[in-house]
Amino acid sequence: MLSDLRGLREAAMTTLHVVPDERGNWRIFEDARPAALSEHQTATDAELSAWSHLRARGAQEILVHDRYGRTRRPVRYDRPGRRGHASRRSSSPT
């Protein structure tokens, strides 16, 4: 039963993607939406904006893509007041 609830939570998780475009700009996309939420001139500006979008839209994770199709480890955001407020998921203990 508990594993079923975890599966539902993971299925409902919204991820924001920071993705470069062919012109050198960076765009923020929400899962399953074709239109960009915003566009920025630098990756840093896009990541900072993604945090604002994340809080405003109730998203739970940011995934940054690079120009070569690779991704960084996702950054997961849990609501304030909960453990793991903002953290990188890692398979090794820190």
N, CA and C atoms as a LAMMPS dump frame, in Angstrom:
ITEM: TIMESTEP
0
ITEM: NUMBER OF ATOMS
282
ITEM: BOX BOUNDS ff ff ff
-5.0000000000000000e+02 5.0000000000000000e+02
-5.0000000000000000e+02 5.0000000000000000e+02
-5.0000000000000000e+02 5.0000000000000000e+02
ITEM: ATOMS id mol type element x y z
1 1 1 N 0.824 -1.201 0
2 1 2 C 0 0 0
3 1 3 C 0.863 1.258 0
4 2 1 N 1.882 1.29 0.873
5 2 2 C 2.753 2.445 0.955
6 2 3 C 3.492 2.667 -0.359
7 3 1 N 3.931 1.59 -1.003
8 3 2 C 4.629 1.742 -2.278
9 3 3 C 3.693 2.286 -3.358
10 4 1 N 2.405 1.951 -3.292
11 4 2 C 1.43 2.499 -4.241
12 4 3 C 1.305 4.015 -4.075
13 5 1 N 1.303 4.488 -2.831
14 5 2 C 1.212 5.92 -2.571
15 5 3 C 2.448 6.649 -3.071
16 6 1 N 3.627 6.045 -2.883
17 6 2 C 4.853 6.656 -3.393
18 6 3 C 4.805 6.744 -4.913
19 7 1 N 4.3 5.725 -5.552
20 7 2 C 4.187 5.727 -7.009
21 7 3 C 3.284 6.829 -7.497
22 8 1 N 2.167 7.069 -6.8
23 8 2 C 1.257 8.147 -7.177
24 8 3 C 1.925 9.502 -7.013
25 9 1 N 2.682 9.667 -5.946
26 9 2 C 3.368 10.937 -5.723
27 9 3 C 4.384 11.19 -6.83
28 10 1 N 5.157 10.176 -7.199
29 10 2 C 6.142 10.337 -8.262
30 10 3 C 5.452 10.635 -9.597
31 11 1 N 4.321 9.985 -9.859
32 11 2 C 3.606 10.19 -11.115
33 11 3 C 3.063 11.612 -11.211
34 12 1 N 2.714 12.203 -10.057
35 12 2 C 2.133 13.533 -10.047
36 12 3 C 3.203 14.632 -10.015
37 13 1 N 4.48 14.258 -9.888
38 13 2 C 5.541 15.243 -9.793
39 13 3 C 5.68 16.021 -11.102
40 14 1 N 5.802 17.32 -10.975
41 14 2 C 6.002 18.178 -12.136
42 14 3 C 7.458 18.589 -12.198
43 15 1 N 8.045 18.477 -13.378
44 15 2 C 9.439 18.85 -13.593
45 15 3 C 9.505 20.032 -14.535
46 16 1 N 10.342 21.003 -14.19
47 16 2 C 10.645 22.109 -15.094
48 16 3 C 11.972 21.795 -15.767
49 17 1 N 12.017 21.972 -17.074
50 17 2 C 13.208 21.688 -17.858
51 17 3 C 13.826 22.998 -18.331
52 18 1 N 15.116 23.178 -18.093
53 18 2 C 15.869 24.326 -18.601
54 18 3 C 16.635 23.792 -19.813
55 19 1 N 16.283 24.305 -21.008
56 19 2 C 16.776 23.728 -22.261
57 19 3 C 17.342 24.828 -23.175
58 20 1 N 18.542 24.605 -23.74
59 20 2 C 19.072 25.582 -24.695
60 20 3 C 18.37 25.454 -26.04
61 21 1 N 18.288 26.566 -26.775
62 21 2 C 17.723 26.485 -28.119
63 21 3 C 18.824 26.71 -29.154
64 22 1 N 18.468 26.65 -30.413
65 22 2 C 19.446 26.744 -31.498
66 22 3 C 20.066 28.133 -31.638
67 23 1 N 19.452 29.148 -31.035
68 23 2 C 19.968 30.525 -31.119
69 23 3 C 20.868 30.898 -29.945
70 24 1 N 21.054 29.986 -29.011
71 24 2 C 21.903 30.262 -27.851
72 24 3 C 21.161 30.766 -26.638
73 25 1 N 19.837 30.863 -26.728
74 25 2 C 19.026 31.25 -25.581
75 25 3 C 18.656 30.013 -24.777
76 26 1 N 18.137 30.246 -23.593
77 26 2 C 17.728 29.153 -22.706
78 26 3 C 16.249 29.318 -22.395
79 27 1 N 15.501 28.227 -22.51
80 27 2 C 14.051 28.259 -22.275
81 27 3 C 13.677 27.324 -21.145
82 28 1 N 12.581 27.669 -20.49
83 28 2 C 12.047 26.842 -19.409
84 28 3 C 10.738 26.233 -19.884
85 29 1 N 10.654 24.92 -19.777
86 29 2 C 9.452 24.184 -20.154
87 29 3 C 8.932 23.405 -18.956
88 30 1 N 7.619 23.267 -18.887
89 30 2 C 6.985 22.41 -17.893
90 30 3 C 6.61 21.114 -18.592
91 31 1 N 6.716 20.002 -17.86
92 31 2 C 6.34 18.708 -18.438
93 31 3 C 5.031 18.789 -19.205
94 32 1 N 4.996 18.165 -20.358
95 32 2 C 3.783 17.992 -21.167
96 32 3 C 3.2 19.297 -21.711
97 33 1 N 3.974 20.36 -21.732
98 33 2 C 3.507 21.623 -22.317
99 33 3 C 4.484 22.039 -23.412
100 34 1 N 3.979 22.243 -24.623
101 34 2 C 4.885 22.552 -25.737
102 34 3 C 5.439 23.983 -25.731
103 35 1 N 4.734 24.911 -25.12
104 35 2 C 5.174 26.311 -25.119
105 35 3 C 6.103 26.577 -23.935
106 36 1 N 7.156 27.362 -24.185
107 36 2 C 8.094 27.727 -23.119
108 36 3 C 7.428 28.672 -22.123
109 37 1 N 7.758 28.509 -20.851
110 37 2 C 7.264 29.421 -19.827
111 37 3 C 8.002 30.75 -19.902
112 38 1 N 9.297 30.695 -20.251
113 38 2 C 10.088 31.91 -20.396
114 38 3 C 11.35 31.602 -21.19
115 39 1 N 12.03 32.677 -21.624
116 39 2 C 13.263 32.553 -22.397
117 39 3 C 14.297 33.508 -21.815
118 40 1 N 15.567 33.062 -21.769
119 40 2 C 16.627 33.835 -21.126
120 40 3 C 17.901 33.783 -21.954
121 41 1 N 18.761 34.776 -21.766
122 41 2 C 19.998 34.842 -22.53
123 41 3 C 21.098 33.955 -21.962
124 42 1 N 21.042 33.629 -20.672
125 42 2 C 22.063 32.769 -20.075
126 42 3 C 21.424 31.607 -19.326
127 43 1 N 22.208 30.552 -19.163
128 43 2 C 21.729 29.396 -18.407
129 43 3 C 21.48 29.77 -16.947
130 44 1 N 22.346 30.616 -16.394
131 44 2 C 22.183 31.035 -14.999
132 44 3 C 20.871 31.778 -14.801
133 45 1 N 20.577 32.722 -15.696
134 45 2 C 19.305 33.452 -15.597
135 45 3 C 18.119 32.506 -15.712
136 46 1 N 18.232 31.529 -16.607
137 46 2 C 17.143 30.563 -16.788
138 46 3 C 16.951 29.711 -15.531
139 47 1 N 18.046 29.284 -14.92
140 47 2 C 17.929 28.476 -13.7
141 47 3 C 17.313 29.28 -12.561
142 48 1 N 17.729 30.534 -12.416
143 48 2 C 17.138 31.369 -11.372
144 48 3 C 15.642 31.575 -11.607
145 49 1 N 15.283 31.796 -12.849
146 49 2 C 13.873 31.951 -13.184
147 49 3 C 13.101 30.646 -12.966
148 50 1 N 13.752 29.528 -13.245
149 50 2 C 13.097 28.225 -13.03
150 50 3 C 12.712 28.047 -11.566
151 51 1 N 13.563 28.524 -10.635
152 51 2 C 13.218 28.444 -9.213
153 51 3 C 11.967 29.262 -8.914
154 52 1 N 11.858 30.437 -9.515
155 52 2 C 10.657 31.257 -9.31
156 52 3 C 9.418 30.575 -9.88
157 53 1 N 9.548 30.038 -11.095
158 53 2 C 8.431 29.302 -11.707
159 53 3 C 8.056 28.09 -10.857
160 54 1 N 9.072 27.405 -10.353
161 54 2 C 8.845 26.202 -9.555
162 54 3 C 7.973 26.519 -8.346
163 55 1 N 8.328 27.555 -7.626
164 55 2 C 7.555 27.93 -6.429
165 55 3 C 6.142 28.393 -6.802
166 56 1 N 6.027 29.173 -7.859
167 56 2 C 4.73 29.732 -8.248
168 56 3 C 3.788 28.678 -8.82
169 57 1 N 4.345 27.703 -9.534
170 57 2 C 3.512 26.713 -10.228
171 57 3 C 3.329 25.434 -9.431
172 58 1 N 4.013 25.303 -8.308
173 58 2 C 3.894 24.089 -7.52
174 58 3 C 4.677 22.92 -8.103
175 59 1 N 5.646 23.214 -8.951
176 59 2 C 6.481 22.154 -9.507
177 59 3 C 7.387 21.61 -8.411
178 60 1 N 8.023 20.484 -8.681
179 60 2 C 8.807 19.857 -7.637
180 60 3 C 10.238 19.53 -8.037
181 61 1 N 10.607 19.77 -9.29
182 61 2 C 11.931 19.374 -9.715
183 61 3 C 12.388 20.24 -10.892
184 62 1 N 13.696 20.532 -10.936
185 62 2 C 14.297 21.25 -12.059
186 62 3 C 15.335 20.336 -12.69
187 63 1 N 15.261 20.217 -14.011
188 63 2 C 16.207 19.398 -14.758
189 63 3 C 16.847 20.276 -15.825
190 64 1 N 18.174 20.466 -15.727
191 64 2 C 18.896 21.328 -16.664
192 64 3 C 19.543 20.463 -17.742
193 65 1 N 19.262 20.794 -18.994
194 65 2 C 19.826 20.109 -20.156
195 65 3 C 20.975 20.967 -20.68
196 66 1 N 22.035 20.333 -21.2
197 66 2 C 23.1 21.136 -21.793
198 66 3 C 22.981 21.13 -23.311
199 67 1 N 23.893 21.798 -23.977
200 67 2 C 23.842 21.93 -25.44
201 67 3 C 24.119 20.627 -26.179
202 68 1 N 24.566 19.612 -25.463
203 68 2 C 24.908 18.333 -26.091
204 68 3 C 23.892 17.235 -25.791
205 69 1 N 22.761 17.615 -25.22
206 69 2 C 21.706 16.651 -24.94
207 69 3 C 21.85 15.931 -23.61
208 70 1 N 22.869 16.272 -22.834
209 70 2 C 23.045 15.655 -21.519
210 70 3 C 22.231 16.425 -20.489
211 71 1 N 21.981 15.79 -19.36
212 71 2 C 21.277 16.459 -18.265
213 71 3 C 22.097 16.374 -16.991
214 72 1 N 21.951 17.387 -16.166
215 72 2 C 22.531 17.356 -14.82
216 72 3 C 21.612 16.545 -13.929
217 73 1 N 22.098 16.232 -12.754
218 73 2 C 21.213 15.572 -11.788
219 73 3 C 20.063 16.521 -11.45
220 74 1 N 18.849 15.993 -11.365
221 74 2 C 17.699 16.868 -11.044
222 74 3 C 17.837 17.473 -9.652
223 75 1 N 17.302 18.667 -9.497
224 75 2 C 17.214 19.311 -8.194
225 75 3 C 15.754 19.239 -7.784
226 76 1 N 15.504 18.619 -6.662
227 76 2 C 14.127 18.455 -6.18
228 76 3 C 13.831 19.494 -5.107
229 77 1 N 12.64 20.035 -5.162
230 77 2 C 12.192 21.05 -4.213
231 77 3 C 10.985 20.507 -3.462
232 78 1 N 11.103 20.471 -2.152
233 78 2 C 9.972 20.12 -1.307
234 78 3 C 9.462 21.392 -0.671
235 79 1 N 8.194 21.433 -0.375
236 79 2 C 7.566 22.625 0.179
237 79 3 C 8.262 23.067 1.47
238 80 1 N 8.341 24.384 1.721
239 80 2 C 8.95 24.888 2.957
240 80 3 C 8.317 24.24 4.177
241 81 1 N 9.155 23.994 5.177
242 81 2 C 8.649 23.372 6.388
243 81 3 C 8.78 21.861 6.373
244 82 1 N 9.154 21.308 5.223
245 82 2 C 9.357 19.862 5.119
246 82 3 C 10.839 19.597 4.983
247 83 1 N 11.264 18.435 5.423
248 83 2 C 12.662 18.068 5.249
249 83 3 C 13.004 18.021 3.772
250 84 1 N 14.237 18.333 3.434
251 84 2 C 14.654 18.272 2.038
252 84 3 C 14.162 19.453 1.232
253 85 1 N 14.08 20.62 1.866
254 85 2 C 13.533 21.828 1.221
255 85 3 C 14.04 21.998 -0.212
256 86 1 N 15.324 22.024 -0.42
257 86 2 C 15.881 22.046 -1.777
258 86 3 C 17.112 21.168 -1.747
259 87 1 N 17.127 20.145 -2.557
260 87 2 C 18.25 19.22 -2.49
261 87 3 C 18.498 18.575 -3.834
262 88 1 N 19.705 18.112 -4.003
263 88 2 C 20.042 17.307 -5.169
264 88 3 C 19.873 15.861 -4.775
265 89 1 N 19.198 15.103 -5.622
266 89 2 C 19.07 13.682 -5.367
267 89 3 C 20.407 13.039 -5.671
268 90 1 N 20.837 12.164 -4.83
269 90 2 C 22.117 11.51 -5.04
270 90 3 C 22.014 10.063 -4.613
271 91 1 N 22.725 9.193 -5.323
272 91 2 C 22.714 7.788 -4.959
273 91 3 C 23.762 7.47 -3.919
274 92 1 N 24.689 8.408 -3.652
275 92 2 C 25.714 8.17 -2.644
276 92 3 C 25.457 9.055 -1.451
277 93 1 N 25.757 8.545 -0.242
278 93 2 C 25.524 9.356 0.968
279 93 3 C 26.467 10.548 0.999
280 94 1 N 25.968 11.648 1.552
281 94 2 C 26.8 12.855 1.638
282 94 3 C 27.175 13.164 3.054
